[in-house]
Structures are given as C-alpha cells and as structure tokens.
Amino acid sequence: MNKSRTVIFLLIAFVAGVLAILGGEWGLGVKACPARAQVEGTCSFPAMVTEAQAGVQQITAAEAYQKTQSDPNTLVIDVRDAADIASSGTVTGAVNISLGSLTYKADNQVPESFRDPRLADRSRPIITVCGSGALGSLAAKLLMDKGFTNVSALKGGAAAWKEAGYPMESMTRTFPAMVEQAMKEVPVISAAEAYQRVLSDTNTLIIDPRDASAIAATTGLIKGAANISYGTLTFAADNQVPESFRDPRLADRSRPIITACYSGELGALTAKLLKDMGFTNVSTIKGGTVAWKEAGYPMESTARTFPAMVAEAQAAVPVISPEEAYKRVQTDTKTLVIDVQDAADVAAAGTIKGAVNISFGSLTYKADNQVPESFRDPRLADRSRPIITVCSSGALGSLAAKLLKDMGFTNVSTIKGGTAAWKEAGYPME
C-alpha cells in the first residue's frame, strides 16, 4: 500500500468512525441516536450518550479498581485525545486510544498494520474511561457493536476515579521515564557480553541509532556496527512499507540484534522499538559505545581525537566574538542561544542570560525531525532560526554548531571562547 492510499484509508476510517457516532449506521448496527430522536430529528450528544449508557455496563470506580486488581489482563482505555489527558491525568495503567482512532484500531477487518494488538482478543476484559463518563460510554458501545464481549464503562470517568482516591498518572512521559520503561522491557547486556555474542555468532547485527554527525563528533562507531538512525529505523525496519524503503539487513525478525548509542539511552529506546515491531532477539548495551570503548573492544578506525574534531567544526561553522553574539541577540529577539553543557556544569558556572540548556548529548535527538515528535524540542523546529551555541570555553559549542549544521540548520554560529569570554566582556550572566 503506497503512502497516498494509506492516508486515504485512514481518512475514510476516521470519517466512518465519526459517522458511526454522529449519524446512521456503519454496517455494524451502531445507531448514533435513539430511534425516536432520529425520527424527530433531534439527535444530540446527550441523546447518544443516554443510549450508550443504556446499552453498556456502567461500573463504579470501586468496581473498576477491583477488576483491575483481580485480573491483570483487564485493559483500561482512556478514549480522550492525548492533550486532554495530559492536562488532567488518567487512571494509572490506562492506555490512550482516542475514540476517533478506536474506530479502526479495534476493527479486525482493516489491514493488520492499522490495528492495535491489545484489541485482538474480543473476550478481553475492557474498561473505557474519559473525563466524566460520557465519551467512555460511547466508546464502550462502539466496542460492543464491534463484537467485544466483556466491556464496561467507568461511571463518572477519571473524575470519579480520582475522587474515590484511586491512583492517577500523567500520560505525558519524560525522556528518562521512557528510557527507564524501555530498559525494563528489553535485555540490557554488558559490553563484555555483547562482544562475546558478536564473536560467537557472526550474524549478530549491531545498530548505532544516532545521527551520523553525532557518531563522528563523539565516540565513533563500534567496529562492524551499522549506522541506522532512530528516525529512519521506524520505516527501514517496517515490513509493511514498500520494499524500497526497507533495510534488507532487517528482513529477518529473528536475527540477533544489539543496539548501542553514546551512553545507552537511545539504544534502549531503539531496542524497544524493534521489539514492538516484532523482532524477537534484541538487546542493548548498558553504557553504550562509551562502555564498549572503555572495555577496550574494537572501534572503527575513523574515530578522531577531540581536538581534531573541534578544529574541523570551527572550520565548518561561523565562530563569532562575544560582541558579535551580543549584538545579534539584541537586534533579533528570535535568536536562540543554546548552552550545550550538562546541566550540572551550567549550574556550577552559570550561563549567558536568556540561554537555554540543551546538552550536546540530547541535542542529537531533540533537533532531529525524524524522531517521534515527543522527543523533539519545539524550539528547534525551524531550521532557519538564528542559533548561537556556547559552552564554557568554545570547544563543545563548536561541535554542537557543526552538528546542527549537518542536521540542516542554516543559520548557526558559535561563540569563540564560550561563556568565559562572554563573562570577561562584561555581558550579563545568569
């Protein structure tokens, strides 16, 4: 299925779901309004909710809590949009599948790639929830009409659950939280074990998911590893996309794969992504290429010294004086100054007033428009935005500017001498 057909199908599926809720039938026996309301032409949201509540089991927060505790297979679905959940939280352990996407993710007639595997079992216990109970009731009715046999709706929604004192959670996850979750779901192995696996099975594929420029600017690549960035991996490893988009090295779902990034975080997320895509023998290296290199295992000979990388970076990007940087910041308020040191270093020595702190390590994915949107920094969305990078002395700032330039940013420069030179010139610090 090509991209245009996929988009068209999703649009049709979404419209079908809306029609199923707002009017008539959609081949599933789902009547959007009570019969009398349809005849009288007074179809309304309250009328649809009333009909849904009459047709599905309504359970209290206490009953819902008891179900989740007694049967761990119970699936709690919050059917609101993600933004609504982010503002108020949801039932702990709930998954977020919006009502609009539920219309096709729960449909076993659509292509498999559109479905949610958690909804494959029509007999699985499911509890639907929203903010107050109305949308949850509509979702429960939709699922029942699709053949699910054990569905109930939480009366009063998340508000009732919270009022009863049961645990809530935010659906908005931080990067560290996502990494922590990934490390619980995939094997995290030592550099020594990874090295032993490579020696004992030559079919083992090591994947470094960083941007090529980030690899060159830091530790380099593990000898024999393939560089497939996290962003491209989302389709390069997907056997549902056209063959020309796939990476043939990822055709075998049972192939032994080890992921490794600079320090381990992105490697863990990559391993989880591959596992979720059906790969059955995936692990990640604890401590990433840093741990591998420290253990003395072979790296590609392309690895360069830090001074050489800095010299190359400074030759490739504009290196400006503190005076020039200050003038740019004053004349264009859109100019973004980024201190790429770790937060602890910034806290110890201070930084340029108004600068934002995005560490060099996190810049590799926060500035990458190929990774999932939740990983990106919205301040880096505009590739033409004026950006000035800085660190304490200028070296790391130069590498960061080069990294951004290699990622497509067109107006990047770095401060010669870093924050030390800025401070010495008498410009404001914070």
QUIRA-V227101 format. One record per backbone hydrogen bond with DSSP energy under -0.5 kcal/mol. NH is the residue of the N-H (numbers start at 1). CO is the residue of the C=O. E is the energy in kcal/mol with one decimal. If there is no record, write none. Layout:
# QUIRA-V227101
nh={NH NH}
co={CO CO}
e={E E}
This chain:
# QUIRA-V227101
nh={6 7 8 9 10 11 12 13 14 15 16 17 18 19 20 21 22 23 31 32 32 38 39 40 41 42 48 49 50 51 52 53 54 55 55 56 57 59 59 64 65 66 67 68 69 70 71 74 75 76 77 77 78 78 79 79 84 85 86 87 88 88 89 90 92 94 95 97 97 99 102 103 103 104 105 106 107 108 110 114 115 115 116 117 119 120 122 124 126 127 128 129 137 138 139 140 141 142 143 144 145 146 146 147 148 149 150 152 153 154 155 155 157 158 159 159 160 161 162 163 164 165 166 169 173 178 179 180 181 182 183 184 184 185 185 186 187 189 189 194 195 196 197 198 199 200 201 204 205 206 207 207 208 209 214 215 216 217 218 218 220 223 225 226 228 228 230 233 234 234 235 236 237 238 239 241 245 246 246 247 248 250 251 253 255 257 258 259 260 268 269 270 271 272 273 274 275 276 277 278 279 280 281 283 284 285 286 286 287 288 289 290 290 291 292 293 294 295 296 297 300 303 309 310 311 312 313 314 315 316 316 317 318 320 320 325 326 327 328 329 330 331 332 335 336 337 338 338 339 339 340 340 345 346 347 348 349 350 353 355 356 358 358 360 363 364 364 365 366 367 368 369 371 375 376 376 377 378 380 381 383 385 387 388 389 390 398 399 400 401 402 403 404 405 406 407 408 409 410 411 413 414 415 416 416 417 418 419 420 420 421 422 423 424 425 426 427 430}
co={2 3 4 5 6 7 8 9 10 11 12 13 14 15 16 17 18 19 29 24 30 34 35 36 37 37 44 45 46 47 48 49 50 51 52 52 151 57 153 60 61 62 63 64 65 66 67 71 125 74 75 127 76 95 77 129 81 81 82 83 84 85 85 169 167 91 76 78 95 79 98 99 100 101 101 102 104 106 107 111 111 112 105 115 116 117 120 121 150 75 152 77 133 134 135 136 137 138 139 140 141 142 143 144 143 122 122 126 57 128 59 153 154 130 131 156 156 157 158 159 160 162 161 90 171 174 175 176 177 178 179 180 181 181 182 182 282 187 284 190 191 192 193 194 195 196 197 201 256 204 205 258 226 207 211 211 212 213 214 215 215 298 222 206 208 226 209 229 230 231 232 232 233 235 237 238 242 242 243 236 246 247 248 251 252 281 205 283 207 264 265 266 267 268 269 270 271 272 273 275 274 253 253 257 187 259 189 284 263 285 261 262 287 287 288 289 290 291 293 292 221 300 305 306 307 308 309 310 311 312 313 313 412 318 414 321 322 323 324 325 326 327 328 332 386 335 336 388 337 356 338 390 342 342 343 344 345 346 428 352 337 339 356 340 359 360 361 362 362 363 365 367 368 372 372 373 366 376 377 378 381 382 411 336 413 338 394 395 396 397 398 399 400 401 402 403 405 404 383 383 387 318 389 320 414 393 415 391 392 417 417 418 419 420 421 423 422 351}
e={-2.1 -2.5 -2.3 -2.7 -2.5 -2.3 -2.6 -2.9 -2.6 -2.8 -2.8 -2.1 -2.4 -2.9 -2.3 -1.3 -3.3 -2.3 -0.9 -0.9 -0.6 -2.1 -2.2 -2.6 -0.8 -2.2 -2.2 -2.5 -2.6 -2.1 -2.3 -3.0 -1.5 -1.0 -0.8 -1.1 -0.7 -0.5 -2.6 -2.5 -2.6 -2.1 -2.1 -2.2 -1.9 -2.2 -2.0 -2.2 -3.0 -0.6 -0.6 -2.8 -0.5 -2.9 -0.7 -2.2 -0.6 -1.7 -2.6 -1.2 -0.9 -0.7 -3.8 -2.7 -2.0 -2.2 -2.7 -1.3 -0.7 -2.2 -2.1 -0.9 -0.5 -1.2 -2.8 -1.6 -1.2 -0.7 -1.0 -2.0 -0.6 -1.1 -2.4 -0.6 -2.6 -1.4 -0.8 -1.4 -2.7 -2.6 -2.5 -2.5 -1.6 -1.7 -2.2 -2.3 -2.2 -2.2 -2.5 -2.3 -2.4 -0.9 -0.5 -1.7 -2.3 -2.5 -0.5 -2.0 -2.8 -2.6 -3.0 -0.7 -1.9 -3.0 -1.9 -0.6 -1.4 -1.9 -2.6 -2.3 -1.7 -1.5 -1.9 -2.5 -0.8 -2.2 -2.4 -2.6 -2.2 -2.4 -2.4 -0.8 -0.7 -0.9 -0.8 -1.4 -0.7 -0.6 -2.7 -2.4 -2.6 -2.1 -2.3 -2.1 -2.0 -2.1 -1.9 -1.9 -2.8 -0.6 -0.5 -2.6 -2.8 -0.7 -0.6 -1.8 -2.2 -1.8 -0.7 -0.8 -1.6 -1.8 -2.5 -3.3 -1.0 -0.9 -2.6 -2.1 -1.0 -0.6 -1.3 -3.0 -1.9 -1.1 -0.7 -1.1 -2.1 -0.6 -1.0 -2.8 -0.6 -2.5 -1.4 -0.8 -1.4 -2.7 -2.7 -2.4 -2.3 -1.9 -2.0 -2.2 -2.3 -2.2 -2.2 -2.5 -2.4 -2.8 -1.1 -1.7 -2.4 -2.4 -0.5 -2.0 -2.3 -2.3 -3.1 -0.5 -0.5 -1.8 -3.6 -2.0 -0.7 -1.5 -1.8 -2.8 -2.5 -1.6 -1.4 -1.8 -3.1 -1.6 -2.1 -2.5 -2.5 -2.1 -2.4 -2.8 -1.2 -0.8 -1.0 -1.4 -0.7 -0.6 -2.8 -2.4 -2.8 -2.1 -2.1 -2.3 -2.1 -2.0 -2.0 -1.9 -2.9 -0.6 -0.6 -2.7 -0.5 -3.0 -0.7 -2.2 -0.6 -2.0 -2.7 -1.6 -1.7 -2.9 -2.0 -2.3 -2.8 -1.3 -0.7 -2.3 -2.0 -0.9 -0.6 -1.2 -2.8 -1.6 -1.1 -0.7 -1.1 -2.0 -0.7 -0.9 -2.5 -0.6 -2.6 -1.5 -0.8 -1.4 -2.7 -2.6 -2.6 -2.3 -1.6 -1.8 -2.4 -2.2 -2.3 -2.5 -2.5 -2.4 -2.6 -1.2 -1.6 -2.4 -2.5 -0.5 -2.0 -2.2 -1.9 -3.1 -0.5 -0.5 -1.7 -3.0 -1.9 -0.6 -1.4 -1.9 -2.8 -2.1 -1.6 -1.5 -1.7 -2.6}
